[in-house]
Structure formats: C-alpha cells, structure tokens
Amino acid sequence: MSYPLNPDLYSDDVKYEPIRAGFGRGLKAAGEVNENIVALCADLTESTQMHLFRDAFPKRFIEVGIAEQNLVTVASGLARAGKIPFTSSYAAFSPGRNWEQIRTTVTLNNQPVKIVGSHAGVSVGPDGATHQMLEDIALMRVLPNMVVVAPGDSIEAEKATRAIAENGKPSYIRLAREKTPIFSTEESPFEIGKAYVLKEGNDVTLLGTGALTYELLKAAKLLEEHGIDAEVIHVPTIKPLDREAILKSARKTGRVVSAEEAQVAGGFGGSIAELLSEALPTPLKRIGMYDRFGESGAPAELMEHFGLSGNKIAPEVKTWIEHTAKYHQEF
C-alpha cells in the first residue's frame, strides 16, 4: 500500500504540531458521529486537548479530578452500560498510577475503554524524569485484550482516535507533548494493526513508532550519503504488530533497527525482539532508553542527549551495520 508523505518533509517549511492536538480533533469528530462516546479526564482537560470534546458535548464529559484510579474504574462501568469511554491524563499517571485498575476493571472484563496517555517520552522536557513516562508501552502491551497505538504525528493521531473509537476493544493511545513534524498527509492510510513502508531500501530495516519515525526518515537520508540504502517502516500499532510487513522487510534487508522514545526493555524494541527471535532470527539494534530515567531539559536537547534524534541515530546505525553481517535465511 502506497503511503503519501508530506512533500515538505525535509524542508524548513515542514509543519510542526503537537500529536495530542490531533487526538483532540479526532475525539470531537468521533463524538459527532457516535453519541455513545463519552469522555473523562483527571484535571488535565486542556493539556490533553480533551477540552474540544468537553466544549462540544458538555453533558457527555466527566471531570473526575486528580483521581486516576477512579478515572478508569468509572469508565469501565460506563462501558458496561453501553458507552464508549475515553479517559485522558498524563501517561505518567495513567497508566502509570492506575495500571491495576486498568488490568482488573478494563482488560479482564474486556471493556472498550480508551486510555489516552499524553505527555509521554523524554520530549516532555523540563518537567523531568517524574513526568517523562518511558515505561507505558511495556505496561500496556503486556495486558491481554489491550490494543496499543503510538501515532507518528497529529494527522495520524486524529485518524487513530477515530479508529479506536469504533474497534470495540480496550485501547491505549500514546501522545507526545511537544510539537513534532507532520510527515503524513490526509491521504496517508491508517488502520489498526498495519505498518507502512515509507521508504524502500535493501541494506537495513528501520522500524519506528510514534514521533521516532520522523527521526528515522531523517537518519535514512543521512545514511544515503554514506551509501547505505535503508528501508523505513512506520509501525503506529505496537499491539497487534503487523508481523507480515515486518518479517517481509527483515527477510529482504537481513538487518533490523527499532526506535522508540521509551524503554527498549519490554517496549516496542522488546516486541520486535520477540517477533524476530521466534519467527526470523535477524540481527537487531534497539534504539531507545536503556534502563535509565529521563532528565530535565529542553525537548530537542534531550532528544540529542539520549541519542534519539536523526542526527544521532544515523552514525549509530552506520557503525552497527559495519560490524553486523546480514542474516540470510538459507543459513
């Protein structure tokens, strides 16, 4: 399936917008279509962009206050009564503070509650390690019945929000705080469980999720200058993974790199490691956070510091490729 990219992708004119802004628009649009959609927030309505829904449908909005355990428990009850609840807070608090309630009241009962974790990753910036949620992917993908989505930009976040509103399953959507480049277009496809080839290549597969996909596109362009032909695949759905697309690319290139703004242990990189070890044992380089917390600083500064920018990813991948042979299936 072709994936139209923003024509201004590599120019100074590329548009930046917070991914959470797309969620806000998507939730309001979903609410206009389905009157059973309700929204609950834990005292962060404007920050999570849920105020767009609140202002449009005040009778379908509940402010629970700073009570994240109550947030998802009430939502589960609403789901049992036939509603489609969206809950929003910072990811550090939901699922960070209420994981047990999500497990017991939502996923155990397979209720279609939509957990919105905003301000995830080190790009939260000066709020520091306490608010830079890096463990949420691992926490949520381990839960039975849970769908896990990390949109790459604000346009995709709007599409993903509307999709999970109608999927009938417990779902987690991961949002960033800072403005990030828009690499997709209104015509770019989005489907839960699908990964998309953004650039074809033969030397290495670069798998990205969330805003890190854009950084991989930048890295691939830099790698071209060194004669390395990288294939870039965007993986917005972390669970369920698009096994077919990922394995197809791994068979072609023989080397795989994953990138995420989260802990690689148990996170997106962990899910790729599990897939490859079971289905196609391929050399894997995981880029992300390695057993450490974030720090306080400017978002761009932190992305550079932790090696998550395209400028830092490219040389790391180049060095790894120089010392890593391709996997050949006939071996």
Summary of the structure (lengths in Angstrom):
residues: 331
radius of gyration: 19.1
end to end distance: 30.5
largest distance: 62.3
contacts: 1254
relative contact order: 0.13
helix: 37%
strand: 20%
